[in-house]
């Protein structure tokens, strides 16, 4: 499991963890950096990589961390696997790591070139375009984002379902690093349960830039200027 949070000083609003994530107070991000509505990709990223999150049962998570790739007897490359760029969207879907087979939360540092290729192959309207599930390598869904205690936001969060060749490349070629952040998730969940959201630390996320206008149109992305 992941280790605890390391801060630079008691008064810092930002900090880094041994998990390789940069953290920031949740209220600061809501107030100063996140759109209040629209379809946006919130993510932690730098010039070469981006973090996505997945929730698994312990055996899959253990294999992934030990091998720094996906595989093993309990992971199937023939099924669709969903990734999320937004930490709090992952917390909503997994119940803060409380749901069955979602007890372990992984932070997957992914090459931006790979993520951009995923976006370029993503579709939201397969039925209207007459495409079958088997013809879609990346399925995209825009769902209501949620606060830490599960209230709906007007902003939409992205999740991407990968299968086939895209999933194989994601799981074995595009990964920079995989870390298990379950302990950190449980620490932060305790703050939520105790109604101390004003103290909540979450991965520092900003709107991810997509510069290809055709991809923006294809995935129905809204423009954002900070």
TIDODO-746891 format. One record per residue (C-alpha): chain; residue number from 1; z, y, x; residue in one letter. Coordinates in Angstrom, 3 decimals, decimal comma, padded with zeros to 6 digits. Layout:
<recs>
+-------+------+----------+----------+----------+------+
! chain ! resi !       up !    north !     east ! resn !
+-------+------+----------+----------+----------+------+
!     A !  NUM !        Z !        Y !        X !    A !
...
+-------+------+----------+----------+----------+------+
</recs>
This chain:
<recs>
+-------+------+----------+----------+----------+------+
! chain ! resi !       up !    north !     east ! resn !
+-------+------+----------+----------+----------+------+
!     A !    1 !  000,000 !  000,000 !  000,000 !    X !
!     A !    2 ! -000,421 !  003,580 !  001,009 !    X !
!     A !    3 !  002,349 !  005,389 !  002,800 !    X !
!     A !    4 !  004,099 !  008,520 !  001,630 !    X !
!     A !    5 !  002,827 !  012,041 !  001,824 !    X !
!     A !    6 !  003,041 !  013,949 !  005,094 !    X !
!     A !    7 !  003,280 !  017,718 !  004,749 !    X !
!     A !    8 !  002,830 !  020,357 !  007,416 !    X !
!     A !    9 !  005,869 !  022,297 !  006,128 !    X !
!     A !   10 !  008,052 !  022,376 !  003,055 !    X !
!     A !   11 !  006,357 !  025,536 !  001,801 !    X !
!     A !   12 !  002,735 !  024,468 !  002,230 !    X !
!     A !   13 !  000,700 !  024,292 ! -000,962 !    X !
!     A !   14 ! -001,840 !  022,028 !  000,713 !    X !
!     A !   15 ! -001,101 !  018,925 !  002,726 !    X !
!     A !   16 ! -002,777 !  015,880 !  004,198 !    X !
!     A !   17 ! -001,767 !  012,259 !  003,789 !    X !
!     A !   18 ! -002,048 !  009,212 !  005,980 !    X !
!     A !   19 ! -004,543 !  008,044 !  003,354 !    X !
!     A !   20 ! -007,022 !  010,605 !  004,643 !    X !
!     A !   21 ! -006,829 !  012,776 !  001,520 !    X !
!     A !   22 ! -006,236 !  016,494 !  001,368 !    X !
!     A !   23 ! -003,808 !  017,377 ! -001,423 !    X !
!     A !   24 ! -003,084 !  020,515 ! -003,373 !    X !
!     A !   25 ! -000,736 !  021,468 ! -006,175 !    X !
!     A !   26 ! -002,326 !  020,537 ! -009,488 !    X !
!     A !   27 ! -001,492 !  023,850 ! -011,246 !    X !
!     A !   28 ! -003,149 !  025,828 ! -008,440 !    X !
!     A !   29 ! -006,371 !  023,857 ! -008,796 !    X !
!     A !   30 ! -006,446 !  024,273 ! -012,570 !    X !
!     A !   31 ! -005,860 !  028,004 ! -012,361 !    X !
!     A !   32 ! -008,046 !  028,919 ! -009,406 !    X !
!     A !   33 ! -010,749 !  026,336 ! -008,777 !    X !
!     A !   34 ! -011,725 !  024,132 ! -011,717 !    X !
!     A !   35 ! -014,144 !  024,996 ! -014,541 !    X !
!     A !   36 ! -012,498 !  025,012 ! -017,949 !    X !
!     A !   37 ! -015,496 !  023,486 ! -019,712 !    X !
!     A !   38 ! -018,909 !  021,956 ! -019,123 !    X !
!     A !   39 ! -020,247 !  018,935 ! -017,245 !    X !
!     A !   40 ! -019,237 !  019,153 ! -013,595 !    X !
!     A !   41 ! -018,625 !  016,739 ! -010,720 !    X !
!     A !   42 ! -015,129 !  017,416 ! -009,408 !    X !
!     A !   43 ! -014,631 !  015,685 ! -006,063 !    X !
!     A !   44 ! -013,070 !  015,870 ! -002,639 !    X !
!     A !   45 ! -015,851 !  016,101 ! -000,077 !    X !
!     A !   46 ! -016,851 !  017,442 !  003,320 !    X !
!     A !   47 ! -020,192 !  017,816 !  005,069 !    X !
!     A !   48 ! -020,784 !  014,063 !  005,423 !    X !
!     A !   49 ! -018,631 !  012,168 !  002,909 !    X !
!     A !   50 ! -017,171 !  012,216 ! -000,585 !    X !
!     A !   51 ! -014,212 !  010,382 ! -002,135 !    X !
!     A !   52 ! -014,585 !  008,168 ! -005,197 !    X !
!     A !   53 ! -011,864 !  006,142 ! -006,894 !    X !
!     A !   54 ! -011,709 !  002,634 ! -008,282 !    X !
!     A !   55 ! -008,930 !  000,573 ! -009,863 !    X !
!     A !   56 ! -008,662 ! -003,173 ! -009,251 !    X !
!     A !   57 ! -006,307 ! -006,078 ! -009,419 !    X !
!     A !   58 ! -004,390 ! -006,689 ! -006,156 !    X !
!     A !   59 ! -006,627 ! -009,453 ! -004,752 !    X !
!     A !   60 ! -009,782 ! -007,299 ! -004,866 !    X !
!     A !   61 ! -007,988 ! -004,266 ! -003,435 !    X !
!     A !   62 ! -006,454 ! -006,315 ! -000,613 !    X !
!     A !   63 ! -009,838 ! -007,715 !  000,431 !    X !
!     A !   64 ! -011,461 ! -004,272 !  000,312 !    X !
!     A !   65 ! -008,822 ! -002,632 !  002,505 !    X !
!     A !   66 ! -008,712 ! -005,487 !  005,015 !    X !
!     A !   67 ! -012,503 ! -005,716 !  005,335 !    X !
!     A !   68 ! -013,394 ! -002,069 !  004,644 !    X !
!     A !   69 ! -016,043 ! -003,279 !  002,232 !    X !
!     A !   70 ! -016,167 ! -005,014 ! -001,131 !    X !
!     A !   71 ! -016,496 ! -008,731 ! -001,612 !    X !
!     A !   72 ! -014,322 ! -011,811 ! -001,709 !    X !
!     A !   73 ! -013,912 ! -014,464 ! -004,412 !    X !
!     A !   74 ! -012,774 ! -012,056 ! -007,163 !    X !
!     A !   75 ! -015,353 ! -009,284 ! -006,751 !    X !
!     A !   76 ! -018,768 ! -009,808 ! -008,327 !    X !
!     A !   77 ! -021,893 ! -007,986 ! -007,183 !    X !
!     A !   78 ! -023,674 ! -009,278 ! -010,294 !    X !
!     A !   79 ! -021,509 ! -007,182 ! -012,631 !    X !
!     A !   80 ! -021,440 ! -003,417 ! -013,093 !    X !
!     A !   81 ! -018,733 ! -001,632 ! -011,093 !    X !
!     A !   82 ! -017,580 !  001,876 ! -012,080 !    X !
!     A !   83 ! -016,713 !  004,702 ! -009,689 !    X !
!     A !   84 ! -015,074 !  008,039 ! -010,476 !    X !
!     A !   85 ! -015,023 !  011,186 ! -008,351 !    X !
!     A !   86 ! -012,193 !  012,815 ! -010,285 !    X !
!     A !   87 ! -008,668 !  011,597 ! -009,395 !    X !
!     A !   88 ! -007,104 !  012,530 ! -012,742 !    X !
!     A !   89 ! -009,928 !  010,845 ! -014,658 !    X !
!     A !   90 ! -009,090 !  007,674 ! -012,722 !    X !
!     A !   91 ! -005,426 !  008,147 ! -013,608 !    X !
!     A !   92 ! -006,296 !  008,462 ! -017,285 !    X !
!     A !   93 ! -008,477 !  005,349 ! -017,270 !    X !
!     A !   94 ! -005,957 !  003,232 ! -015,340 !    X !
!     A !   95 ! -002,817 !  004,607 ! -016,974 !    X !
!     A !   96 ! -001,636 !  005,744 ! -013,540 !    X !
!     A !   97 ! -002,131 !  002,202 ! -012,180 !    X !
!     A !   98 ! -000,296 !  000,573 ! -015,093 !    X !
!     A !   99 ! -003,089 ! -001,287 ! -016,909 !    X !
!     A !  100 ! -003,873 ! -004,963 ! -016,348 !    X !
!     A !  101 ! -006,317 ! -005,569 ! -013,485 !    X !
!     A !  102 ! -006,079 ! -001,861 ! -012,595 !    X !
!     A !  103 ! -002,754 ! -002,010 ! -010,771 !    X !
!     A !  104 ! -004,210 ! -000,928 ! -007,412 !    X !
!     A !  105 ! -006,025 !  002,364 ! -006,898 !    X !
!     A !  106 ! -008,490 !  002,664 ! -004,029 !    X !
!     A !  107 ! -009,833 !  005,867 ! -002,506 !    X !
!     A !  108 ! -013,305 !  005,094 ! -001,180 !    X !
!     A !  109 ! -014,747 !  007,573 !  001,303 !    X !
!     A !  110 ! -018,485 !  007,341 !  000,730 !    X !
!     A !  111 ! -021,406 !  008,780 !  002,665 !    X !
!     A !  112 ! -022,772 !  011,798 !  000,832 !    X !
!     A !  113 ! -026,294 !  010,539 !  001,413 !    X !
!     A !  114 ! -025,380 !  007,395 ! -000,509 !    X !
!     A !  115 ! -023,698 !  009,310 ! -003,311 !    X !
!     A !  116 ! -026,689 !  011,629 ! -003,663 !    X !
!     A !  117 ! -028,935 !  008,575 ! -003,961 !    X !
!     A !  118 ! -026,638 !  007,218 ! -006,672 !    X !
!     A !  119 ! -026,999 !  010,493 ! -008,589 !    X !
!     A !  120 ! -030,778 !  010,454 ! -008,148 !    X !
!     A !  121 ! -030,874 !  007,032 ! -009,819 !    X !
!     A !  122 ! -028,395 !  007,816 ! -012,593 !    X !
!     A !  123 ! -029,383 !  007,958 ! -016,251 !    X !
!     A !  124 ! -027,545 !  009,085 ! -019,366 !    X !
!     A !  125 ! -030,194 !  008,312 ! -021,987 !    X !
!     A !  126 ! -031,424 !  004,797 ! -021,393 !    X !
!     A !  127 ! -031,900 !  004,042 ! -025,099 !    X !
!     A !  128 ! -033,994 !  007,114 ! -025,863 !    X !
!     A !  129 ! -036,141 !  006,344 ! -022,825 !    X !
!     A !  130 ! -036,661 !  002,764 ! -023,928 !    X !
!     A !  131 ! -034,939 !  001,277 ! -020,890 !    X !
!     A !  132 ! -032,918 ! -001,914 ! -021,043 !    X !
!     A !  133 ! -029,561 ! -002,397 ! -019,351 !    X !
!     A !  134 ! -031,241 ! -004,613 ! -016,762 !    X !
!     A !  135 ! -033,562 ! -001,791 ! -015,712 !    X !
!     A !  136 ! -030,724 !  000,657 ! -015,005 !    X !
!     A !  137 ! -029,213 !  000,566 ! -011,523 !    X !
!     A !  138 ! -026,804 !  003,433 ! -012,202 !    X !
!     A !  139 ! -025,338 !  004,190 ! -015,597 !    X !
!     A !  140 ! -023,834 !  007,645 ! -016,036 !    X !
!     A !  141 ! -021,250 !  008,672 ! -018,615 !    X !
!     A !  142 ! -019,830 !  012,119 ! -019,297 !    X !
!     A !  143 ! -016,414 !  011,770 ! -020,933 !    X !
!     A !  144 ! -013,683 !  014,276 ! -021,801 !    X !
!     A !  145 ! -011,553 !  015,028 ! -018,769 !    X !
!     A !  146 ! -007,796 !  014,735 ! -019,263 !    X !
!     A !  147 ! -004,635 !  016,403 ! -018,065 !    X !
!     A !  148 ! -002,069 !  014,317 ! -016,142 !    X !
!     A !  149 ! -000,307 !  013,459 ! -019,410 !    X !
!     A !  150 ! -003,522 !  012,445 ! -021,188 !    X !
!     A !  151 ! -004,404 !  015,565 ! -023,191 !    X !
!     A !  152 ! -008,158 !  016,130 ! -023,562 !    X !
!     A !  153 ! -009,870 !  018,951 ! -021,691 !    X !
!     A !  154 ! -013,016 !  020,797 ! -022,758 !    X !
!     A !  155 ! -014,458 !  019,937 ! -019,337 !    X !
!     A !  156 ! -016,364 !  016,665 ! -018,967 !    X !
!     A !  157 ! -015,723 !  014,130 ! -016,196 !    X !
!     A !  158 ! -018,343 !  011,900 ! -014,641 !    X !
!     A !  159 ! -018,173 !  008,152 ! -014,137 !    X !
!     A !  160 ! -020,953 !  006,073 ! -012,651 !    X !
!     A !  161 ! -021,583 !  002,381 ! -013,252 !    X !
!     A !  162 ! -023,327 !  000,661 ! -010,348 !    X !
!     A !  163 ! -025,168 ! -002,645 ! -010,338 !    X !
!     A !  164 ! -027,811 ! -004,557 ! -008,426 !    X !
!     A !  165 ! -029,118 ! -003,169 ! -005,127 !    X !
!     A !  166 ! -027,282 !  000,148 ! -005,528 !    X !
!     A !  167 ! -023,952 ! -001,633 ! -005,956 !    X !
!     A !  168 ! -024,620 ! -003,832 ! -002,933 !    X !
!     A !  169 ! -025,437 ! -000,824 ! -000,739 !    X !
!     A !  170 ! -022,414 !  001,045 ! -002,048 !    X !
!     A !  171 ! -020,075 ! -001,863 ! -001,407 !    X !
!     A !  172 ! -021,325 ! -002,868 !  002,037 !    X !
!     A !  173 ! -023,382 ! -000,076 !  003,673 !    X !
!     A !  174 ! -022,314 !  003,388 !  002,508 !    X !
!     A !  175 ! -018,547 !  003,149 !  002,844 !    X !
!     A !  176 ! -016,868 !  005,244 !  005,537 !    X !
!     A !  177 ! -013,299 !  004,208 !  004,747 !    X !
!     A !  178 ! -011,262 !  002,496 !  002,019 !    X !
!     A !  179 ! -007,563 !  003,206 !  001,520 !    X !
!     A !  180 ! -005,059 !  001,914 ! -001,013 !    X !
!     A !  181 ! -003,354 !  004,937 ! -002,579 !    X !
!     A !  182 ! -001,266 !  003,066 ! -005,154 !    X !
!     A !  183 !  002,085 !  004,119 ! -003,712 !    X !
!     A !  184 !  001,022 !  007,759 ! -003,819 !    X !
!     A !  185 ! -000,145 !  007,317 ! -007,425 !    X !
!     A !  186 !  003,252 !  005,920 ! -008,410 !    X !
!     A !  187 !  005,037 !  008,807 ! -006,692 !    X !
!     A !  188 !  003,005 !  011,343 ! -008,637 !    X !
!     A !  189 !  003,288 !  009,402 ! -011,891 !    X !
!     A !  190 !  007,071 !  009,738 ! -011,616 !    X !
!     A !  191 !  006,684 !  013,523 ! -011,639 !    X !
!     A !  192 !  004,531 !  013,328 ! -014,764 !    X !
!     A !  193 !  007,022 !  011,031 ! -016,495 !    X !
!     A !  194 !  009,829 !  013,469 ! -015,646 !    X !
!     A !  195 !  007,875 !  016,431 ! -017,043 !    X !
!     A !  196 !  007,521 !  017,981 ! -013,568 !    X !
!     A !  197 !  003,764 !  018,526 ! -013,631 !    X !
!     A !  198 !  004,279 !  021,896 ! -011,947 !    X !
!     A !  199 !  005,199 !  019,899 ! -008,797 !    X !
!     A !  200 !  002,297 !  017,437 ! -009,069 !    X !
!     A !  201 !  000,106 !  017,025 ! -005,993 !    X !
!     A !  202 ! -003,441 !  015,777 ! -006,520 !    X !
!     A !  203 ! -006,413 !  015,361 ! -004,181 !    X !
!     A !  204 ! -008,002 !  018,729 ! -003,497 !    X !
!     A !  205 ! -011,200 !  018,759 ! -005,551 !    X !
!     A !  206 ! -013,985 !  021,259 ! -005,983 !    X !
!     A !  207 ! -017,267 !  021,264 ! -007,896 !    X !
!     A !  208 ! -019,712 !  019,086 ! -005,974 !    X !
!     A !  209 ! -023,019 !  020,872 ! -005,315 !    X !
!     A !  210 ! -026,239 !  019,224 ! -006,456 !    X !
!     A !  211 ! -029,174 !  021,205 ! -005,103 !    X !
!     A !  212 ! -032,035 !  019,122 ! -006,507 !    X !
!     A !  213 ! -032,940 !  020,758 ! -009,817 !    X !
!     A !  214 ! -034,652 !  017,611 ! -011,117 !    X !
!     A !  215 ! -031,481 !  015,584 ! -010,515 !    X !
!     A !  216 ! -029,371 !  018,283 ! -012,178 !    X !
!     A !  217 ! -031,612 !  018,104 ! -015,231 !    X !
!     A !  218 ! -031,696 !  014,309 ! -015,255 !    X !
!     A !  219 ! -027,899 !  013,949 ! -015,229 !    X !
!     A !  220 ! -027,373 !  016,942 ! -017,571 !    X !
!     A !  221 ! -025,261 !  018,821 ! -015,017 !    X !
!     A !  222 ! -024,079 !  022,324 ! -015,842 !    X !
!     A !  223 ! -024,366 !  025,104 ! -013,285 !    X !
!     A !  224 ! -021,188 !  026,525 ! -011,795 !    X !
!     A !  225 ! -020,437 !  029,544 ! -009,687 !    X !
!     A !  226 ! -016,911 !  029,741 ! -008,279 !    X !
+-------+------+----------+----------+----------+------+
</recs>
